[in-house]
Amino acid sequence: MAISLEQGVRIFRVVESAGRLDKYLAKECPELSRSYLQKLIEQGHVLVNGCGAKASQRLNIGDEIHVSLPPPQPASLSAEPIPVNIVYEDDDVMVVDKPAGLAVHPAPGHTSQTLVNALLAHCPDLASFGDAMRPGVVHRLDKDTSGLMIVAKNSYAQQHLINQFKARLIAKGYLVLVRGKLTPARGVIEAPVGRDPSNRKRMGVVTGGKQASTSYRVKEYIGNCTLLEVATETGRTHQIRVHLSAIGYPVIGDSVYGAKSACLKRQFVHAYRLGFRLPASGEYREFTCQLPSDLKLALELMRAS
């Protein structure tokens, strides 16, 4: 339980059985990676009851933990020659087909091997505007979700796209495979999404969460599974996966909210369609991309079983 938050310092008091120090902090600070927290502990930035500690230290009820967060270092992201499929590009924007397994932007302790690093190699001017750690980024996909994303190439285009997202003028379509035969064939899920109070690393349908709307249309029934075309009006974290799990149709391959699969190592969510207005001309353009090979293979195996 966090009992105070000072500039650069977080203080926690253990109120229930907690186990290891690093696991406890990872749960309480979901925005920080466990490896980053382990480095903080190793470097002496974490004290338990006023004393230095080890990541593996077992915590007791009543322990007080002080976490001192070092000031952020000047951002210096490296351009990396990571292959990325650019579907469309002009002077203002890029539309990229992000592969699964590639995080969109760096996070504390992880400043390489992201989509941003790849795009800096293709377009070095991205580093000249916006957030130093997220240059050009106006929306995100989960690391293990594949598909289309827009990236702004200048500050004008970035604001133009942000305004379109706020006005809900961006068309986003996903192909999603869920467990169970979803009926009716069309529907809309309206439910607030927020942090799961019992697990801060997860999202959930919670009272007081942010309004969220997900519509779906059945494309195909495959055995005891359903292939859906899904559209979102809002862009809440993990929205599709949380909403479908909440109504009893978990996403295949989703180890957090869904149904694990022997033939798929990540969630079956693919952002196949993206439509928006070009910042320069105002012309509406829509782009699509095919299912990646791992999702195609999963469908073939399920159809054959």
C-alpha positions as CSV (number, residue, x, y, z in Angstrom):
1,M,0.0,0.0,0.0
2,A,1.4,3.4,-1.0
3,I,1.2,5.8,2.0
4,S,2.9,8.8,0.4
5,L,4.3,10.1,-2.8
6,E,7.1,12.7,-2.7
7,Q,9.1,14.1,-5.5
8,G,11.2,11.2,-6.6
9,V,10.4,9.0,-3.6
10,R,7.7,6.4,-3.2
11,I,6.9,4.9,0.2
12,F,5.0,1.7,0.7
13,R,3.8,-0.2,3.8
14,V,3.2,-3.9,3.5
15,V,-0.4,-4.7,4.8
16,E,-0.7,-8.4,3.8
17,S,1.5,-11.3,2.8
18,A,3.7,-10.1,0.0
19,G,6.6,-12.6,-0.7
20,R,9.7,-11.3,-2.5
21,L,10.6,-7.6,-2.5
22,D,11.0,-7.3,-6.3
23,K,7.7,-9.1,-7.0
24,Y,5.9,-6.8,-4.5
25,L,7.3,-3.7,-6.1
26,A,6.5,-4.9,-9.6
27,K,2.8,-5.3,-8.5
28,E,2.7,-1.9,-6.8
29,C,4.5,-0.1,-9.7
30,P,3.1,-1.7,-12.9
31,E,4.5,1.1,-15.0
32,L,8.1,0.0,-14.1
33,S,9.5,-3.3,-15.3
34,R,10.7,-5.9,-12.8
35,S,14.2,-5.8,-14.3
36,Y,14.4,-2.0,-13.8
37,L,13.2,-2.4,-10.2
38,Q,15.8,-5.1,-9.6
39,K,18.5,-2.6,-10.8
40,L,17.2,0.0,-8.4
41,I,17.4,-2.4,-5.5
42,E,20.9,-3.5,-6.5
43,Q,22.0,0.1,-6.7
44,G,20.8,0.9,-3.2
45,H,17.7,3.0,-4.3
46,V,15.4,0.8,-2.3
47,L,15.4,0.6,1.5
48,V,13.3,-1.8,3.7
49,N,12.8,-0.4,7.2
50,G,15.7,2.0,6.6
51,C,18.2,-0.7,5.5
52,G,19.5,-1.8,2.1
53,A,17.9,-4.9,0.7
54,K,18.1,-7.6,-1.9
55,A,15.6,-8.4,-4.7
56,S,14.9,-11.8,-3.1
57,Q,14.3,-10.5,0.4
58,R,11.1,-11.8,1.9
59,L,8.8,-9.1,3.2
60,N,6.8,-9.1,6.4
61,I,3.5,-7.3,7.3
62,G,4.4,-3.9,8.6
63,D,7.6,-3.5,6.6
64,E,8.1,0.0,5.2
65,I,9.7,0.4,1.8
66,H,11.3,3.5,0.4
67,V,11.9,3.6,-3.3
68,S,14.0,6.6,-4.6
69,L,13.6,7.1,-8.3
70,P,16.7,8.6,-9.9
71,P,16.0,11.7,-12.0
72,P,15.5,10.8,-15.7
73,Q,18.6,10.8,-17.8
74,P,18.6,12.9,-21.0
75,A,16.9,10.8,-23.6
76,S,19.1,9.4,-26.2
77,L,17.3,6.8,-28.2
78,S,19.4,4.9,-30.8
79,A,18.3,4.3,-34.4
80,E,18.2,0.5,-35.0
81,P,17.9,-1.3,-38.3
82,I,14.9,-3.3,-37.3
83,P,12.8,-4.4,-40.4
84,V,9.4,-2.7,-40.4
85,N,6.8,-2.9,-43.2
86,I,5.8,0.7,-44.1
87,V,2.4,0.5,-45.8
88,Y,2.1,4.2,-46.7
89,E,4.3,7.3,-46.3
90,D,4.1,11.0,-47.2
91,D,5.7,14.2,-45.8
92,D,3.5,14.1,-42.7
93,V,2.7,10.5,-41.7
94,M,3.7,6.9,-41.9
95,V,1.4,3.9,-41.7
96,V,3.3,0.9,-40.5
97,D,2.4,-2.8,-40.1
98,K,3.8,-3.5,-36.7
99,P,4.8,-7.1,-36.1
100,A,3.8,-9.0,-32.9
101,G,6.6,-9.0,-30.3
102,L,7.7,-5.5,-31.0
103,A,7.0,-2.9,-28.3
104,V,5.9,0.5,-29.7
105,H,8.2,2.7,-27.6
106,P,10.9,2.4,-24.9
107,A,10.0,2.1,-21.2
108,P,12.2,2.5,-18.1
109,G,15.0,-0.1,-18.4
110,H,14.2,-0.9,-22.0
111,T,15.4,1.7,-24.4
112,S,16.1,-0.5,-27.5
113,Q,14.4,-3.0,-29.8
114,T,11.2,-1.0,-30.2
115,L,9.2,0.3,-33.1
116,V,10.4,3.9,-32.3
117,N,14.1,2.7,-32.6
118,A,13.3,1.2,-35.9
119,L,11.5,4.3,-37.2
120,L,14.4,6.5,-36.1
121,A,16.6,4.6,-38.5
122,H,14.2,5.2,-41.4
123,C,13.3,8.8,-40.5
124,P,15.9,10.5,-38.2
125,D,13.8,13.7,-38.1
126,L,11.4,12.1,-35.7
127,A,13.8,12.9,-32.9
128,S,13.3,16.7,-33.5
129,F,9.8,17.0,-32.0
130,G,7.4,15.7,-29.4
131,D,8.1,13.4,-26.6
132,A,11.7,12.4,-26.6
133,M,10.9,8.8,-25.7
134,R,7.9,8.5,-28.0
135,P,8.6,10.7,-31.1
136,G,5.8,10.6,-33.6
137,V,3.6,8.2,-31.5
138,V,-0.1,9.1,-31.4
139,H,-1.5,5.8,-30.4
140,R,-0.3,2.3,-29.5
141,L,-0.8,-1.4,-30.0
142,D,0.1,-4.0,-27.3
143,K,3.5,-5.5,-27.8
144,D,2.0,-8.9,-28.9
145,T,-0.7,-7.3,-31.1
146,S,0.1,-7.0,-34.8
147,G,-1.2,-4.6,-37.4
148,L,-1.5,-1.0,-38.5
149,M,-0.4,2.1,-36.7
150,I,-0.1,5.8,-37.7
151,V,3.1,7.6,-36.9
152,A,3.4,11.4,-37.3
153,K,6.5,12.9,-38.9
154,N,6.2,16.5,-37.7
155,S,4.5,18.4,-34.9
156,Y,1.7,19.7,-37.1
157,A,0.7,16.2,-38.2
158,Q,1.0,14.9,-34.7
159,Q,-1.5,17.4,-33.3
160,H,-3.8,16.9,-36.3
161,L,-3.9,13.1,-35.7
162,I,-4.3,13.6,-31.9
163,N,-7.4,15.8,-32.6
164,Q,-8.8,13.1,-34.9
165,F,-8.4,10.5,-32.1
166,K,-10.0,12.8,-29.6
167,A,-13.0,13.4,-31.9
168,R,-13.2,9.6,-32.6
169,L,-12.8,10.1,-36.3
170,I,-10.1,7.4,-36.7
171,A,-11.6,4.1,-38.0
172,K,-9.9,1.1,-36.4
173,G,-10.7,-2.5,-37.3
174,Y,-9.4,-5.7,-35.8
175,L,-9.6,-9.4,-36.5
176,V,-10.0,-11.3,-33.2
177,L,-10.4,-15.0,-32.5
178,V,-12.3,-15.9,-29.3
179,R,-13.2,-19.2,-27.5
180,G,-16.9,-20.0,-27.7
181,K,-19.6,-19.5,-30.3
182,L,-20.5,-15.8,-29.8
183,T,-24.1,-14.9,-30.4
184,P,-25.8,-12.7,-31.5
185,A,-23.8,-12.3,-34.7
186,R,-23.5,-8.5,-34.1
187,G,-23.3,-6.6,-30.9
188,V,-21.8,-3.7,-28.9
189,I,-20.1,-4.1,-25.6
190,E,-20.4,-1.0,-23.4
191,A,-18.5,-1.3,-20.1
192,P,-16.1,0.9,-18.2
193,V,-12.4,-0.2,-18.2
194,G,-9.9,0.6,-15.5
195,R,-7.1,-0.9,-13.4
196,D,-8.1,-4.1,-11.7
197,P,-8.0,-3.2,-8.0
198,S,-6.8,-6.7,-7.1
199,N,-4.0,-6.8,-9.6
200,R,-2.5,-3.5,-10.8
201,K,-0.9,-5.1,-13.8
202,R,-4.2,-6.0,-15.3
203,M,-7.1,-4.0,-16.6
204,G,-10.8,-5.0,-16.0
205,V,-14.4,-3.9,-16.2
206,V,-14.6,-1.8,-13.0
207,T,-16.9,0.7,-11.4
208,G,-15.4,4.1,-11.9
209,G,-13.4,3.1,-15.0
210,K,-13.3,5.0,-18.2
211,Q,-16.2,4.7,-20.6
212,A,-15.4,2.2,-23.4
213,S,-17.3,0.9,-26.4
214,T,-16.4,-2.2,-28.5
215,S,-18.6,-3.4,-31.5
216,Y,-18.2,-6.8,-33.1
217,R,-19.4,-8.8,-36.1
218,V,-19.1,-12.5,-36.5
219,K,-17.0,-13.5,-39.6
220,E,-16.8,-17.2,-39.1
221,Y,-17.5,-20.0,-36.6
222,I,-14.5,-22.4,-36.3
223,G,-15.3,-25.4,-34.1
224,N,-15.9,-23.9,-30.7
225,C,-14.3,-20.6,-31.6
226,T,-15.5,-17.5,-33.3
227,L,-13.5,-15.2,-35.7
228,L,-14.7,-11.6,-35.2
229,E,-14.3,-8.3,-36.9
230,V,-14.0,-5.8,-34.1
231,A,-14.2,-2.0,-34.0
232,T,-13.4,0.3,-31.1
233,E,-14.8,3.8,-30.5
234,T,-12.5,4.3,-27.6
235,G,-8.9,3.3,-27.1
236,R,-8.6,2.0,-23.5
237,T,-5.7,-0.2,-22.5
238,H,-6.4,-3.8,-23.4
239,Q,-10.0,-2.8,-24.2
240,I,-10.8,-5.6,-26.7
241,R,-9.3,-8.3,-24.6
242,V,-10.9,-7.1,-21.4
243,H,-14.4,-6.6,-23.0
244,L,-14.5,-9.9,-24.7
245,S,-13.3,-11.8,-21.6
246,A,-15.9,-9.9,-19.5
247,I,-18.8,-11.3,-21.6
248,G,-17.4,-14.8,-21.5
249,Y,-15.6,-15.1,-24.8
250,P,-11.9,-14.8,-24.0
251,V,-9.4,-14.1,-26.8
252,I,-7.5,-17.2,-28.0
253,G,-3.8,-17.1,-27.1
254,D,-4.2,-14.3,-24.5
255,S,-2.3,-15.5,-21.4
256,V,-3.6,-12.5,-19.2
257,Y,-7.3,-12.3,-19.9
258,G,-8.0,-15.1,-22.4
259,A,-7.6,-18.7,-23.4
260,K,-4.2,-20.2,-23.8
261,S,-3.7,-22.1,-27.1
262,A,-1.4,-24.9,-28.1
263,C,-1.0,-23.5,-31.6
264,L,-0.5,-19.8,-30.8
265,K,2.0,-18.1,-28.6
266,R,0.3,-14.7,-28.4
267,Q,-3.1,-13.2,-28.4
268,F,-5.1,-13.5,-31.7
269,V,-5.6,-9.7,-32.2
270,H,-4.6,-8.1,-35.4
271,A,-5.3,-4.5,-36.3
272,Y,-6.1,-5.1,-40.0
273,R,-7.9,-1.8,-40.9
274,L,-7.1,1.9,-40.2
275,G,-8.8,5.0,-41.7
276,F,-8.0,8.7,-41.1
277,R,-7.8,12.0,-42.8
278,L,-4.4,13.1,-44.1
279,P,-3.1,16.1,-42.3
280,A,-2.1,18.0,-45.4
281,S,-5.1,17.6,-47.6
282,G,-7.9,16.4,-45.3
283,E,-8.5,13.5,-47.7
284,Y,-9.9,10.4,-46.0
285,R,-7.7,7.3,-46.6
286,E,-8.2,3.8,-45.4
287,F,-5.5,1.1,-45.3
288,T,-5.7,-2.7,-44.7
289,C,-3.2,-5.5,-44.1
290,Q,-3.3,-9.2,-44.2
291,L,-3.1,-11.6,-41.3
292,P,0.5,-12.5,-40.3
293,S,1.7,-16.0,-40.8
294,D,1.3,-17.2,-37.2
295,L,-2.4,-16.2,-37.1
296,K,-3.0,-17.7,-40.5
297,L,-1.4,-21.0,-39.4
298,A,-3.5,-21.0,-36.2
299,L,-6.7,-20.7,-38.2
300,E,-5.6,-23.5,-40.6
301,L,-4.9,-25.8,-37.7
302,M,-8.2,-25.1,-36.1
303,R,-10.2,-25.5,-39.3
304,A,-8.5,-28.9,-39.9
305,S,-9.1,-30.2,-36.4
